[in-house]
Amino acid sequence: MARQRSILSLILVILATFLISCGSPTVATAPPTYTTSQLEKIQEYVPEILSVRDRSQELQKLIQKKDWIYVGNFIHGPMTSAKQNMSYITSNLLPKDQTKARQITRDLLKHLVKIDQAAGASNSQLALSNNKAAFADIDNFLQLLPQTSN
């Protein structure tokens, strides 16, 4: 009986030693940050998005004048270019922001499609409401971007 206890004790000591040696202290990792190249890529596309956002009144006036051809041109030109730039930026954002950025970009596309459909149906109210929503999407996207000092 004593021999069985000593063997059992030896097995438990070996097991405990093995488990302790396999464990490692947890090292606190720093939160993810942007690299210089990511910031450069992001800043490369931001001015174009800002210039489109600053032209929001132009699209609103075109809708109010019911100038549907120019509304379509604006949507398929500068607005689509801004959406494309937002897609380029998304891959350079932190992983926690990428999901939200992709959703905002999808929402922007949905609003642009609705504006285009409203232009085809000459529906000013639908176009105006989606115009506001589209530019709100752009503002929401810009809030996700890292703040850099120039």
Contacts in CASP RR format, 6 or more apart in sequence:
PFRMAT RR
TARGET T0000
AUTHOR 0000-0000-0000
METHOD contacts of the structure
MODEL  1
MARQRSILSLILVILATFLISCGSPTVATAPPTYTTSQLEKIQEYVPEIL
SVRDRSQELQKLIQKKDWIYVGNFIHGPMTSAKQNMSYITSNLLPKDQTK
ARQITRDLLKHLVKIDQAAGASNSQLALSNNKAAFADIDNFLQLLPQTSN
32 94 0 8 1.000
32 95 0 8 1.000
32 96 0 8 1.000
33 94 0 8 1.000
34 42 0 8 1.000
34 92 0 8 1.000
34 94 0 8 1.000
34 146 0 8 1.000
38 92 0 8 1.000
39 146 0 8 1.000
39 148 0 8 1.000
41 88 0 8 1.000
41 89 0 8 1.000
41 92 0 8 1.000
42 89 0 8 1.000
42 92 0 8 1.000
42 93 0 8 1.000
42 145 0 8 1.000
42 146 0 8 1.000
43 148 0 8 1.000
45 85 0 8 1.000
45 86 0 8 1.000
45 88 0 8 1.000
45 89 0 8 1.000
46 89 0 8 1.000
46 142 0 8 1.000
46 145 0 8 1.000
48 81 0 8 1.000
48 82 0 8 1.000
48 85 0 8 1.000
49 82 0 8 1.000
49 85 0 8 1.000
49 86 0 8 1.000
49 89 0 8 1.000
49 138 0 8 1.000
49 141 0 8 1.000
49 142 0 8 1.000
50 142 0 8 1.000
51 78 0 8 1.000
52 78 0 8 1.000
52 79 0 8 1.000
52 81 0 8 1.000
52 82 0 8 1.000
52 138 0 8 1.000
53 82 0 8 1.000
53 135 0 8 1.000
53 138 0 8 1.000
53 139 0 8 1.000
53 142 0 8 1.000
55 74 0 8 1.000
55 78 0 8 1.000
56 131 0 8 1.000
56 135 0 8 1.000
58 74 0 8 1.000
59 71 0 8 1.000
59 74 0 8 1.000
59 75 0 8 1.000
59 79 0 8 1.000
59 131 0 8 1.000
60 128 0 8 1.000
60 131 0 8 1.000
62 70 0 8 1.000
62 71 0 8 1.000
62 74 0 8 1.000
63 71 0 8 1.000
63 115 0 8 1.000
63 119 0 8 1.000
63 124 0 8 1.000
63 127 0 8 1.000
63 128 0 8 1.000
63 131 0 8 1.000
64 124 0 8 1.000
64 128 0 8 1.000
66 122 0 8 1.000
66 124 0 8 1.000
68 119 0 8 1.000
68 120 0 8 1.000
68 122 0 8 1.000
71 115 0 8 1.000
71 116 0 8 1.000
71 119 0 8 1.000
71 127 0 8 1.000
72 115 0 8 1.000
72 116 0 8 1.000
72 119 0 8 1.000
75 112 0 8 1.000
75 115 0 8 1.000
75 116 0 8 1.000
75 119 0 8 1.000
76 116 0 8 1.000
79 112 0 8 1.000
79 134 0 8 1.000
80 112 0 8 1.000
82 108 0 8 1.000
82 138 0 8 1.000
83 105 0 8 1.000
83 108 0 8 1.000
83 109 0 8 1.000
83 112 0 8 1.000
86 101 0 8 1.000
86 104 0 8 1.000
86 105 0 8 1.000
86 108 0 8 1.000
86 138 0 8 1.000
86 141 0 8 1.000
87 105 0 8 1.000
89 101 0 8 1.000
89 141 0 8 1.000
89 145 0 8 1.000
90 98 0 8 1.000
90 101 0 8 1.000
90 102 0 8 1.000
90 105 0 8 1.000
91 98 0 8 1.000
93 101 0 8 1.000
93 144 0 8 1.000
93 145 0 8 1.000
97 144 0 8 1.000
100 144 0 8 1.000
101 141 0 8 1.000
101 144 0 8 1.000
104 137 0 8 1.000
104 140 0 8 1.000
104 141 0 8 1.000
104 144 0 8 1.000
105 137 0 8 1.000
105 141 0 8 1.000
107 133 0 8 1.000
107 137 0 8 1.000
108 134 0 8 1.000
108 137 0 8 1.000
108 138 0 8 1.000
108 141 0 8 1.000
111 130 0 8 1.000
111 131 0 8 1.000
111 133 0 8 1.000
111 134 0 8 1.000
111 137 0 8 1.000
112 130 0 8 1.000
112 134 0 8 1.000
114 126 0 8 1.000
114 127 0 8 1.000
114 130 0 8 1.000
115 126 0 8 1.000
115 127 0 8 1.000
115 130 0 8 1.000
115 131 0 8 1.000
115 134 0 8 1.000
117 126 0 8 1.000
118 124 0 8 1.000
118 126 0 8 1.000
118 127 0 8 1.000
118 130 0 8 1.000
119 127 0 8 1.000
END
